[in-house]
Amino acid sequence: MNLLVTGGAGYIGSHTAIELIMAGHDVVVVDNLSNSTRAAVSAIETVTGRDVTFFEYDIRNDSRLDEVLACRAFDAVLHFAALKAVGESAAQPLRYYANNVAGTATLLDGMNDYGIKTLVFSSSASVYGDPDTMPIGEDSPPDPKSPYARTKLITENLLHDLHDADPDWRISILRYFNAVGAHPSGRIGEDPSGVPNNLLPFVAQVAVGRRNCLNVFGDDYPTPDGTGIRDYLHVVDLARGHVKALDYLAGAGGVSVHNLGTGRGYSVFEVVHAFEAASGRKVPHRVAARRPGDVAVSWADPSKARDELGWTAEYDLERACEDLWRWQLTHPRGFSTRKA
């Protein structure tokens, strides 16, 4: 299939582009590089041995988006382009709604004009908020706790409304838990601009000497060690989930919603200890105040994805830490540096 990947130079988008290409698809990437780098596209080409058409455009620009959509007879779009920092979204809600919600509406309008009505949407487990029971199934009531999470839920509602108005649309909504790790080749991984917002990239940067100390945001949660518990999913497993979702849409109409997670939760301190074991380095830390929008515990019930998509996570946290350390050790300052 001819596929457009928005946000395809980002962490999850780039790994998914690799898996799509390896599955035999033709991939075009569009990304405004606001939190990514063109080097990620080069890394996709290196890993796959295939040239990738790349547009450095913002999908909110109608004329630029039109140019992208006109370059191929696209069969489907995989939509990753979004801002994603929970704390930042609380400080800059207008920016998040303009990018994540309005940007998606612009994309959908363009897709509609070109008759492209198959979409895999990058949503988030953050739409569930702080449920009373674990694990979290797709039928758990949404209760987003941050502007970021609300942008994802609003977009999900938009997609349901779009299908209600035009049943020709085929839409897969994937609610991710916490993506971690890097490609096993060591050629591509997470390279956040500025200070990392997610746990493991920060841990890795401390271990490699790029940062002095890890901030643990809260040690007073109602968990065994007081730190937040999350479901950490290897990014390659997550990427392969998108390939499975695309295959599923080929035989199913409507709007589907699936969790992508491992079904197991780890605390912040458990993650730190796993990374220390993988890297052989200590990770100093200090406890800081909780971040707005963070929840105490969150892990998936992935059984629906297993039963309907034929997808399960293959890699564990230890493997994710090993792959991340390989990437970080050979790219101590991200894509801008590489050690032999």
Residue frames relative to the residue before (quaternion, step in Angstrom):
aa qw qx qy qz dx dy dz
M 1.0000 0.0000 0.0000 0.0000 0.00 0.00 0.00
N 0.4095 -0.6441 0.5793 0.2862 3.53 -1.31 0.43
L 0.0323 -0.8371 0.5427 -0.0604 3.56 -0.52 1.22
L 0.2196 -0.7310 0.6304 0.1414 3.54 -1.13 0.78
V 0.1128 -0.7813 0.6127 0.0374 3.56 -0.85 1.03
T 0.1761 -0.7790 0.5946 0.0931 3.59 -0.45 1.19
G 0.7820 0.2069 -0.1891 0.5567 3.57 -0.89 0.88
G 0.3367 0.8089 -0.4333 0.2109 3.55 1.23 0.45
A 0.6161 0.4987 -0.3701 0.4845 3.58 1.26 0.04
G 0.5351 0.6301 -0.3983 0.3975 3.57 1.28 -0.06
Y 0.7707 -0.3954 0.2513 0.4319 3.52 -1.36 0.13
I 0.7684 0.3386 -0.2023 0.5040 3.59 0.54 -1.11
G 0.6389 0.5512 -0.3298 0.4234 3.58 0.96 -0.82
S 0.6746 0.4960 -0.3050 0.4538 3.59 0.93 -0.85
H 0.6544 0.4919 -0.3175 0.4786 3.59 0.97 -0.77
T 0.6423 0.5060 -0.3271 0.4738 3.58 1.06 -0.69
A 0.6035 0.5524 -0.3574 0.4506 3.59 1.02 -0.74
I 0.6265 0.5342 -0.3339 0.4589 3.59 1.00 -0.81
E 0.6985 0.4712 -0.2827 0.4584 3.58 0.80 -0.99
L 0.6283 0.5300 -0.3359 0.4600 3.60 1.05 -0.69
I 0.6574 0.4986 -0.3049 0.4758 3.57 0.96 -0.88
M 0.6648 0.5031 -0.3047 0.4605 3.58 0.94 -0.88
A 0.6577 0.4874 -0.3015 0.4889 3.59 1.23 -0.48
G 0.6432 -0.5811 0.3007 0.3978 3.58 1.29 0.15
H 0.5316 0.6410 -0.4058 0.3765 3.59 1.24 0.13
D 0.3986 -0.6617 0.5760 0.2675 3.55 -1.32 0.41
V 0.1190 -0.8387 0.5315 -0.0032 3.57 -0.60 1.18
V 0.0968 -0.7337 0.6702 0.0562 3.53 -1.12 0.88
V 0.1997 -0.7914 0.5723 0.0798 3.57 -0.90 0.98
V 0.0136 -0.7505 0.6602 0.0265 3.55 -1.09 0.81
D 0.1450 0.7732 -0.5954 0.1633 3.57 -0.86 1.03
N 0.3539 -0.7431 0.5221 0.2236 3.60 -0.95 0.80
L 0.4030 -0.7619 0.4247 0.2771 3.59 1.36 0.08
S 0.2886 0.7739 -0.5160 0.2268 3.60 1.09 0.63
N 0.7900 0.0680 -0.0542 0.6069 3.59 1.17 -0.52
S 0.6617 0.4218 -0.3007 0.5420 3.55 1.06 0.83
T 0.3166 -0.7467 0.5578 0.1760 3.55 -1.29 -0.03
R 0.5942 -0.5795 0.4246 0.3618 3.53 -1.17 0.62
A 0.5473 0.6259 -0.3947 0.3910 3.59 1.16 -0.51
A 0.5827 0.5754 -0.3780 0.4318 3.59 1.14 -0.52
V 0.6318 0.5177 -0.3350 0.4697 3.59 1.05 -0.71
S 0.6299 0.5184 -0.3265 0.4774 3.57 1.03 -0.78
A 0.6428 0.5191 -0.3210 0.4630 3.57 1.05 -0.77
I 0.5938 0.5456 -0.3623 0.4675 3.60 1.05 -0.70
E 0.6714 0.5007 -0.2918 0.4619 3.57 0.92 -0.93
T 0.6463 0.5244 -0.3186 0.4537 3.59 1.01 -0.81
V 0.6901 0.4864 -0.2814 0.4560 3.57 0.87 -0.96
T 0.7698 0.3815 -0.1950 0.4731 3.58 0.90 -0.92
G 0.3572 -0.7340 0.4988 0.2913 3.58 1.16 -0.53
R 0.6234 0.5182 -0.3306 0.4833 3.58 1.25 0.44
D 0.4607 -0.6440 0.5298 0.3039 3.56 -1.13 0.67
V 0.1711 -0.7794 0.5981 0.0745 3.56 -1.10 0.80
T 0.3592 -0.7050 0.5688 0.2244 3.57 -0.86 0.95
F 0.0362 -0.8243 0.5633 -0.0439 3.56 -0.72 1.11
F 0.1062 -0.7623 0.6368 0.0455 3.54 -1.06 0.91
E 0.2238 -0.7554 0.6007 0.1357 3.59 -0.78 1.02
Y 0.3237 0.7395 -0.5045 0.3062 3.53 0.40 1.31
D 0.3954 -0.6464 0.5924 0.2737 3.51 -1.39 0.34
I 0.4291 -0.7361 0.4575 0.2543 3.59 -0.64 1.07
R 0.5664 0.5895 -0.3976 0.4167 3.61 1.21 -0.17
N 0.5969 0.5376 -0.3551 0.4781 3.58 1.28 -0.25
D 0.4059 -0.7688 0.4371 0.2306 3.58 -0.28 1.28
S 0.7004 0.4733 -0.2912 0.4480 3.58 0.81 -0.95
R 0.6418 0.5057 -0.3228 0.4776 3.59 1.03 -0.73
L 0.6443 0.5153 -0.3205 0.4654 3.56 0.95 -0.85
D 0.6272 0.5406 -0.3332 0.4510 3.57 1.00 -0.80
E 0.6310 0.5326 -0.3258 0.4605 3.58 1.02 -0.81
V 0.6571 0.5072 -0.3072 0.4655 3.58 0.98 -0.85
L 0.7077 0.4772 -0.2739 0.4433 3.57 0.77 -1.03
A 0.6641 0.5136 -0.2993 0.4535 3.58 1.18 -0.54
C 0.5825 0.6439 -0.3649 0.3361 3.60 1.20 -0.39
R 0.7813 0.1230 -0.0733 0.6075 3.60 1.23 -0.34
A 0.4327 -0.5983 0.5754 0.3517 3.52 -1.34 0.12
F 0.1335 -0.8494 0.5072 0.0588 3.57 0.30 1.29
D 0.3503 -0.7268 0.5598 0.1889 3.52 -1.12 0.82
A 0.8025 -0.0437 0.0769 0.5901 3.58 1.09 -0.68
V 0.2582 -0.7247 0.6163 0.1684 3.53 -1.37 0.34
L 0.1484 -0.7274 0.6615 0.1065 3.54 -1.14 0.78
H 0.1669 -0.8528 0.4946 0.0121 3.53 -0.38 1.33
F 0.0023 0.8136 -0.5772 0.0701 3.55 -0.37 1.35
A 0.5365 0.6801 -0.4010 0.2980 3.59 1.12 -0.65
A 0.3654 0.7031 -0.5312 0.3000 3.57 -0.52 1.22
L 0.4251 -0.6070 0.5895 0.3214 3.50 -1.36 0.30
K 0.1322 -0.8708 0.4734 -0.0105 3.58 -0.88 0.89
A 0.5310 0.6423 -0.4195 0.3598 3.65 1.16 0.16
V 0.4481 -0.7241 0.4587 0.2538 3.57 -0.57 1.18
G 0.7015 0.4726 -0.2798 0.4541 3.59 0.75 -1.03
E 0.6511 0.5170 -0.3092 0.4617 3.56 0.95 -0.87
S 0.6348 0.5444 -0.3378 0.4319 3.58 1.01 -0.76
A 0.6250 0.5325 -0.3385 0.4596 3.58 1.11 -0.62
A 0.6969 0.4529 -0.2596 0.4917 3.57 1.11 -0.69
Q 0.8013 0.1997 -0.0723 0.5593 3.59 1.13 -0.68
P 0.0083 0.8582 -0.5133 -0.0038 3.62 0.70 0.99
L 0.6294 0.5458 -0.3562 0.4231 3.61 0.94 -0.77
R 0.6376 0.5277 -0.3210 0.4604 3.56 1.00 -0.83
Y 0.6760 0.5001 -0.2948 0.4539 3.58 0.96 -0.84
Y 0.6689 0.4784 -0.3129 0.4752 3.59 0.93 -0.79
A 0.6409 0.5267 -0.3281 0.4518 3.60 0.99 -0.79
N 0.7137 0.4471 -0.2563 0.4743 3.57 0.93 -0.89
N 0.7855 0.3971 -0.2018 0.4297 3.56 0.59 -1.15
V 0.7490 0.3663 -0.2151 0.5085 3.59 0.93 -0.84
A 0.7144 0.4289 -0.2663 0.4845 3.59 0.68 -1.06
G 0.6262 0.5438 -0.3395 0.4437 3.59 1.03 -0.75
T 0.6567 0.4957 -0.3100 0.4764 3.57 0.99 -0.80
A 0.6299 0.5307 -0.3382 0.4551 3.59 0.99 -0.77
T 0.6341 0.5187 -0.3254 0.4723 3.59 1.02 -0.78
L 0.6449 0.5202 -0.3135 0.4639 3.57 0.96 -0.87
L 0.6772 0.4988 -0.2968 0.4522 3.59 0.84 -0.95
D 0.6242 0.5366 -0.3316 0.4610 3.56 1.04 -0.78
G 0.6640 0.4953 -0.2944 0.4766 3.57 0.99 -0.87
M 0.6303 0.5267 -0.3304 0.4649 3.57 0.97 -0.84
N 0.6464 0.5321 -0.3166 0.4459 3.55 0.94 -0.89
D 0.6374 0.5398 -0.3202 0.4470 3.57 0.99 -0.86
Y 0.7512 0.3799 -0.2006 0.5012 3.58 1.04 -0.78
G 0.5101 -0.6817 0.4049 0.3333 3.58 1.24 0.16
I 0.4479 0.6527 -0.4733 0.3864 3.58 1.18 0.59
K 0.0651 0.8540 -0.5059 0.1024 3.58 -0.21 1.22
T 0.5712 0.5144 -0.4194 0.4829 3.54 1.08 0.80
L 0.0378 0.8219 -0.5576 0.1096 3.56 -0.64 1.17
V 0.1206 -0.7149 0.6813 0.1015 3.52 -1.18 0.77
F 0.1467 -0.8330 0.5329 0.0240 3.56 -0.54 1.23
S 0.3719 -0.7205 0.5561 0.1824 3.51 -0.97 1.01
S 0.0255 0.7864 -0.6147 0.0555 3.57 -0.26 1.28
S 0.3993 -0.7230 0.5276 0.1985 3.58 -1.22 -0.31
A 0.5290 -0.6164 0.4868 0.3211 3.54 -1.18 0.64
S 0.5108 0.6517 -0.4216 0.3697 3.58 1.23 -0.25
V 0.5314 0.6241 -0.4249 0.3843 3.63 1.16 -0.28
Y 0.6218 0.5623 -0.3442 0.4228 3.60 1.17 -0.47
G 0.3531 -0.7440 0.4989 0.2700 3.58 1.14 -0.48
D 0.6962 -0.4316 0.3683 0.4397 3.55 -0.92 -0.98
P 0.0932 -0.8506 0.5146 0.0552 3.62 0.46 1.17
D 0.5612 -0.6204 0.4424 0.3231 3.54 -1.24 0.51
T 0.7935 0.2522 -0.1204 0.5407 3.60 1.08 -0.63
M 0.1866 -0.7483 0.6292 0.0965 3.51 -1.27 0.66
P 0.5580 -0.1763 -0.8103 -0.0307 1.57 -2.16 1.25
I 0.5524 -0.6229 0.4545 0.3168 3.55 -1.31 0.29
G 0.1618 -0.7778 0.6023 0.0781 3.55 -0.77 1.09
E 0.6789 -0.5062 0.3432 0.4063 3.56 -1.25 0.30
D 0.6634 0.5002 -0.3081 0.4634 3.59 1.20 -0.41
S 0.4178 0.6833 -0.4863 0.3494 3.60 1.24 0.14
P 0.4948 -0.6845 0.4311 0.3175 3.63 -0.75 0.95
P 0.4537 -0.6770 0.4974 0.2974 3.62 -0.88 0.84
D 0.1053 0.7698 -0.6237 0.0860 3.55 -1.08 0.79
P 0.0474 -0.8563 0.5136 0.0271 3.60 0.64 1.10
K 0.2981 -0.7960 0.5150 0.1111 3.55 -0.99 0.96
S 0.7584 0.2929 -0.1799 0.5538 3.62 1.20 -0.05
P 0.6326 -0.5118 0.3985 0.4231 3.59 -1.19 0.34
Y 0.6042 0.5537 -0.3622 0.4441 3.60 0.99 -0.74
A 0.6907 0.4751 -0.2832 0.4659 3.58 0.79 -1.02
R 0.6434 0.5188 -0.3296 0.4564 3.57 1.02 -0.74
T 0.6139 0.5313 -0.3673 0.4537 3.62 1.02 -0.63
K 0.6463 0.5142 -0.3266 0.4597 3.58 1.02 -0.71
L 0.6788 0.4797 -0.3013 0.4672 3.59 0.91 -0.86
I 0.6233 0.5269 -0.3421 0.4657 3.59 1.00 -0.77
T 0.6564 0.5008 -0.3132 0.4692 3.57 0.98 -0.81
E 0.6043 0.5363 -0.3553 0.4702 3.59 1.02 -0.70
N 0.6615 0.5016 -0.3088 0.4643 3.59 0.91 -0.90
L 0.6088 0.5500 -0.3379 0.4612 3.56 1.06 -0.76
L 0.6675 0.5069 -0.3000 0.4555 3.58 0.94 -0.89
H 0.6302 0.5090 -0.3328 0.4827 3.59 1.02 -0.72
D 0.6530 0.5095 -0.3135 0.4645 3.59 0.96 -0.86
L 0.6304 0.5415 -0.3291 0.4484 3.56 1.02 -0.82
H 0.6783 0.4745 -0.2939 0.4779 3.57 0.92 -0.87
D 0.6094 0.5465 -0.3578 0.4493 3.59 1.03 -0.71
A 0.6920 0.4698 -0.2690 0.4776 3.57 1.05 -0.80
D 0.7965 0.0800 -0.0074 0.5992 3.58 1.12 -0.70
P 0.2335 -0.8312 0.4905 0.1183 3.61 0.00 1.28
D 0.5000 0.6460 -0.4405 0.3723 3.62 1.21 -0.01
W 0.5596 0.6056 -0.3952 0.4048 3.59 1.20 -0.36
R 0.1237 -0.7367 0.6607 0.0734 3.54 -1.18 0.79
I 0.0310 0.8367 -0.5368 0.1045 3.56 -0.47 1.21
S 0.1146 -0.7584 0.6391 0.0569 3.53 -0.99 0.96
I 0.1362 -0.7650 0.6271 0.0538 3.56 -0.80 1.09
L 0.0961 -0.8027 0.5884 0.0148 3.56 -0.62 1.16
R 0.1763 -0.7824 0.5926 0.0754 3.55 -0.63 1.16
Y 0.2154 -0.8123 0.5349 0.0873 3.53 -0.25 1.33
F 0.2892 -0.6443 0.6613 0.2530 3.44 -1.35 0.44
N 0.7850 -0.3927 0.2010 0.4350 3.68 -1.03 -0.37
A 0.2750 -0.7772 0.5492 0.1370 3.56 -0.47 1.22
V 0.0420 0.7940 -0.6018 0.0747 3.57 -0.91 0.98
G 0.6728 0.5207 -0.3599 0.3829 3.54 -1.34 0.10
A 0.2820 -0.7232 0.6032 0.1834 3.53 -1.35 -0.31
H 0.6656 -0.4856 0.3596 0.4381 3.56 -1.25 0.22
P 0.5521 -0.6491 0.4035 0.3334 3.63 -0.87 0.86
S 0.5769 0.5970 -0.3755 0.4121 3.60 1.18 -0.43
G 0.3850 -0.7206 0.4815 0.3175 3.57 1.19 -0.56
R 0.5375 0.6578 -0.3804 0.3655 3.59 1.28 0.05
I 0.8038 0.1348 -0.0360 0.5784 3.56 1.15 -0.54
G 0.1391 0.7804 -0.5944 0.1354 3.54 -1.02 0.87
E 0.6929 -0.4530 0.3429 0.4440 3.55 -1.26 -0.26
D 0.0077 0.7948 -0.6037 0.0620 3.56 -0.82 1.08
P 0.0620 -0.8501 0.5219 0.0331 3.60 0.46 1.16
S 0.4532 -0.6476 0.5360 0.2965 3.54 -1.16 0.66
G 0.8219 0.1660 -0.1398 0.5267 3.57 -0.87 0.93
V 0.7774 -0.2973 0.2464 0.4966 3.54 -1.19 -0.62
P 0.4662 -0.6878 0.4678 0.3012 3.64 -0.75 0.94
N 0.3382 -0.7400 0.5486 0.1926 3.56 -1.06 0.78
N 0.7046 0.4364 -0.2523 0.4994 3.57 1.23 -0.44
L 0.6695 -0.5747 0.3135 0.3510 3.53 -1.15 0.73
L 0.7660 0.4308 -0.2582 0.4013 3.59 0.45 -1.15
P 0.6191 0.5133 -0.3803 0.4568 3.66 0.92 -0.57
F 0.6357 0.5108 -0.3319 0.4740 3.59 1.05 -0.71
V 0.6291 0.5339 -0.3275 0.4602 3.58 0.95 -0.88
A 0.6767 0.4992 -0.2936 0.4547 3.58 0.89 -0.95
Q 0.6645 0.4979 -0.3116 0.4620 3.58 0.98 -0.78
V 0.6046 0.5144 -0.3573 0.4922 3.59 1.12 -0.53
A 0.6720 0.5184 -0.3012 0.4347 3.59 0.87 -0.94
V 0.7186 0.4337 -0.2524 0.4815 3.59 1.02 -0.76
G 0.5739 -0.6342 0.3549 0.3774 3.58 1.31 -0.03
R 0.4674 0.6881 -0.4370 0.3421 3.57 1.26 0.16
R 0.7695 0.1346 -0.0851 0.6184 3.58 1.21 -0.57
N 0.5565 -0.6738 0.3961 0.2817 3.53 -1.12 0.73
C 0.8285 -0.0007 0.1106 0.5489 3.55 0.86 -0.95
L 0.4062 -0.6931 0.5435 0.2435 3.56 -1.16 0.69
N 0.2792 -0.7191 0.6091 0.1843 3.55 -1.04 0.82
V 0.1651 -0.7543 0.6296 0.0859 3.57 -0.79 1.06
F 0.2431 -0.8204 0.5043 0.1164 3.56 -0.34 1.26
G 0.8431 -0.0199 -0.0643 0.5335 3.51 0.02 1.39
D 0.0244 0.7791 -0.6262 0.0188 3.56 -0.92 0.98
D 0.5885 0.5704 -0.3528 0.4515 3.54 1.26 0.56
Y 0.3443 0.7208 -0.5193 0.3037 3.57 1.13 0.62
P 0.5277 -0.6309 0.4576 0.3378 3.63 -1.16 0.46
T 0.4021 0.6686 -0.4996 0.3763 3.56 0.62 1.27
P 0.7123 -0.4815 0.2746 0.4306 3.64 -1.12 0.40
D 0.8030 0.2072 -0.1456 0.5394 3.63 0.92 -0.71
G 0.6116 -0.6098 0.3265 0.3840 3.58 1.27 0.30
T 0.6647 0.4808 -0.3141 0.4779 3.59 1.23 -0.14
G 0.6541 -0.5474 0.3667 0.3716 3.53 -1.24 0.50
I 0.2578 -0.7575 0.5855 0.1303 3.56 -1.11 0.76
R 0.0008 -0.8034 0.5934 -0.0486 3.56 -0.90 1.01
D 0.4472 -0.6338 0.5661 0.2790 3.51 -1.38 0.36
Y 0.1204 -0.8252 0.5515 0.0194 3.59 -0.38 1.28
L 0.1055 -0.8251 0.5540 -0.0328 3.53 -0.54 1.31
H 0.4692 -0.6736 0.4898 0.2937 3.58 -0.78 1.02
V 0.5332 -0.6741 0.4137 0.3002 3.56 -0.84 1.02
V 0.6177 0.5286 -0.3607 0.4571 3.62 1.08 -0.55
D 0.6152 0.5156 -0.3421 0.4885 3.59 1.04 -0.70
L 0.6479 0.5189 -0.3146 0.4605 3.57 0.94 -0.89
A 0.6490 0.5203 -0.3141 0.4577 3.57 0.93 -0.90
R 0.6687 0.4964 -0.3029 0.4633 3.57 0.94 -0.86
G 0.5657 0.5895 -0.3762 0.4369 3.57 1.19 -0.48
H 0.6360 0.5234 -0.3278 0.4627 3.58 1.10 -0.66
V 0.6135 0.5300 -0.3447 0.4732 3.57 1.06 -0.71
K 0.6557 0.5059 -0.3017 0.4725 3.57 0.98 -0.87
A 0.6454 0.5206 -0.3215 0.4572 3.59 1.00 -0.81
L 0.6372 0.5220 -0.3206 0.4676 3.56 1.01 -0.79
D 0.6386 0.5127 -0.3163 0.4788 3.58 1.00 -0.81
Y 0.6379 0.5430 -0.3190 0.4432 3.56 1.00 -0.86
L 0.6647 0.5207 -0.3071 0.4390 3.58 0.95 -0.87
A 0.5665 0.6060 -0.3854 0.4042 3.58 1.15 -0.50
G 0.7871 0.2887 -0.1523 0.5234 3.57 1.15 -0.56
A 0.7380 0.3521 -0.2039 0.5383 3.57 1.27 0.04
G 0.2826 -0.7463 0.5773 0.1731 3.55 -0.96 0.87
G 0.6383 0.5750 -0.3712 0.3524 3.54 -1.26 -0.33
V 0.5324 -0.5754 0.5053 0.3607 3.51 -1.35 -0.44
S 0.0853 -0.7959 0.5988 0.0267 3.58 -0.71 1.07
V 0.1624 -0.7662 0.6166 0.0800 3.55 -1.17 0.68
H 0.0588 0.8041 -0.5867 0.0757 3.59 -0.77 1.04
N 0.3885 -0.6613 0.5930 0.2452 3.52 -1.17 0.73
L 0.0899 -0.7397 0.6600 0.0950 3.54 -1.18 0.66
G 0.3442 0.7015 -0.5480 0.2985 3.54 -0.40 1.30
T 0.5889 -0.6017 0.4142 0.3458 3.56 -1.29 0.13
G 0.4453 -0.6811 0.4636 0.3504 3.56 1.15 -0.60
R 0.7057 0.3717 -0.2632 0.5428 3.58 1.29 0.26
G 0.2426 -0.7878 0.5523 0.1243 3.56 -1.00 0.84
Y 0.1252 -0.7669 0.6263 0.0634 3.55 -1.19 0.70
S 0.4357 -0.6815 0.5214 0.2717 3.56 -1.08 0.74
V 0.6873 -0.4581 0.3573 0.4360 3.56 -1.30 0.25
F 0.6938 0.4717 -0.2929 0.4587 3.59 0.82 -0.92
E 0.6139 0.5305 -0.3552 0.4643 3.62 1.05 -0.62
V 0.6397 0.5123 -0.3212 0.4746 3.58 1.02 -0.76
V 0.6384 0.5237 -0.3266 0.4599 3.58 0.93 -0.87
H 0.6765 0.4882 -0.2995 0.4630 3.59 0.87 -0.90
A 0.6307 0.5235 -0.3353 0.4645 3.61 1.03 -0.73
F 0.6732 0.4800 -0.3047 0.4728 3.58 0.97 -0.79
E 0.6109 0.5379 -0.3540 0.4606 3.59 1.03 -0.70
A 0.6519 0.5090 -0.3146 0.4658 3.59 1.00 -0.79
A 0.6797 0.4962 -0.2915 0.4548 3.60 0.97 -0.84
S 0.7635 0.3925 -0.1896 0.4764 3.57 0.99 -0.86
G 0.3574 -0.7330 0.4990 0.2934 3.57 1.15 -0.57
R 0.6437 0.4958 -0.3193 0.4878 3.58 1.24 0.35
K 0.4504 -0.6658 0.5243 0.2809 3.54 -1.15 0.65
V 0.2122 -0.7618 0.6020 0.1104 3.55 -1.13 0.72
P 0.2400 -0.7845 0.5526 0.1466 3.62 -0.19 1.20
H 0.0484 -0.8102 0.5841 0.0006 3.54 -1.07 0.74
R 0.1084 -0.7432 0.6500 0.1154 3.51 -1.37 0.26
V 0.4504 -0.6884 0.5022 0.2665 3.55 -1.12 0.69
A 0.0887 -0.7791 0.6204 0.0179 3.54 -0.95 0.99
A 0.6843 -0.4703 0.3512 0.4327 3.56 -1.30 0.12
R 0.6175 -0.5270 0.4291 0.3961 3.54 -1.23 0.47
R 0.3963 -0.6859 0.5513 0.2617 3.56 -1.21 0.53
P 0.5477 -0.5990 0.4553 0.3660 3.60 -1.03 0.67
G 0.7972 0.3115 -0.2286 0.4639 3.56 -0.96 0.87
D 0.5616 0.5937 -0.4017 0.4133 3.60 1.19 -0.27
V 0.2371 -0.7609 0.5886 0.1357 3.57 -1.12 0.70
A 0.6388 -0.5729 0.3647 0.3616 3.56 -1.25 0.44
V 0.8202 -0.0267 0.0740 0.5666 3.59 0.69 -1.06
S 0.1153 0.7789 -0.6105 0.0851 3.54 -1.13 0.67
W 0.2854 0.7238 -0.6089 0.1544 3.55 -0.73 1.05
A 0.5648 -0.6918 0.3825 0.2371 3.50 -1.17 0.81
D 0.2399 -0.6122 0.7100 0.2522 3.39 -1.53 0.21
P 0.1049 -0.8490 0.5164 0.0402 3.62 -0.19 1.22
S 0.3492 0.7932 -0.4599 0.1934 3.60 1.24 0.16
K 0.6187 0.5466 -0.3624 0.4326 3.61 1.03 -0.63
A 0.6439 0.5015 -0.3179 0.4826 3.59 1.00 -0.79
R 0.6215 0.5345 -0.3363 0.4636 3.57 1.05 -0.73
D 0.7369 0.4480 -0.2407 0.4453 3.56 0.79 -1.06
E 0.7794 0.3603 -0.1831 0.4787 3.60 0.91 -0.88
L 0.7565 0.3567 -0.2051 0.5084 3.60 0.97 -0.77
G 0.3643 -0.7182 0.5038 0.3126 3.58 1.17 -0.51
W 0.5187 0.6435 -0.3899 0.4060 3.56 1.20 0.63
T 0.1062 0.7432 -0.6595 0.0367 3.53 -1.14 0.76
A 0.5368 -0.6060 0.4754 0.3444 3.56 -1.18 0.55
E 0.2612 -0.7873 0.5447 0.1236 3.57 -0.91 0.95
Y 0.7464 0.4047 -0.2098 0.4849 3.58 1.04 -0.77
D 0.3344 -0.7407 0.5467 0.2017 3.57 -1.08 0.73
L 0.7344 -0.4178 0.2968 0.4451 3.56 -1.33 0.05
E 0.6254 0.5491 -0.3442 0.4347 3.58 0.97 -0.80
R 0.6602 0.4893 -0.3085 0.4792 3.60 0.95 -0.85
A 0.6264 0.5354 -0.3392 0.4537 3.59 0.99 -0.76
C 0.6561 0.5020 -0.3075 0.4722 3.58 0.98 -0.84
E 0.6385 0.5263 -0.3255 0.4575 3.59 0.98 -0.81
D 0.6908 0.4712 -0.2845 0.4688 3.59 0.88 -0.93
L 0.6309 0.5215 -0.3325 0.4685 3.58 1.03 -0.74
W 0.6639 0.5017 -0.3127 0.4580 3.58 0.93 -0.86
R 0.6059 0.5435 -0.3544 0.4603 3.61 1.02 -0.71
W 0.6614 0.4952 -0.2926 0.4813 3.57 0.95 -0.91
Q 0.7089 0.4748 -0.2789 0.4407 3.59 0.76 -1.04
L 0.6525 0.5290 -0.3162 0.4410 3.58 0.99 -0.82
T 0.7305 0.3958 -0.2338 0.5051 3.59 1.02 -0.75
H 0.7486 0.2280 -0.1572 0.6024 3.59 1.29 -0.25
P 0.0799 -0.8640 0.4934 0.0614 3.62 0.62 1.09
R 0.7658 0.2208 -0.1596 0.5825 3.58 1.18 -0.47
G 0.6937 -0.4920 0.2659 0.4539 3.52 1.02 0.84
F 0.8186 -0.2492 0.1774 0.4861 3.54 -1.20 -0.52
S 0.5975 0.5987 -0.3672 0.3869 3.60 1.14 -0.47
T 0.7715 0.2058 -0.1447 0.5844 3.61 1.22 -0.28
R 0.0202 0.7742 -0.6325 -0.0078 3.52 -1.15 0.59
K 0.2119 -0.7552 0.6085 0.1208 3.54 -0.94 0.95
A 0.5457 -0.6222 0.4478 0.3384 3.56 -1.07 0.69
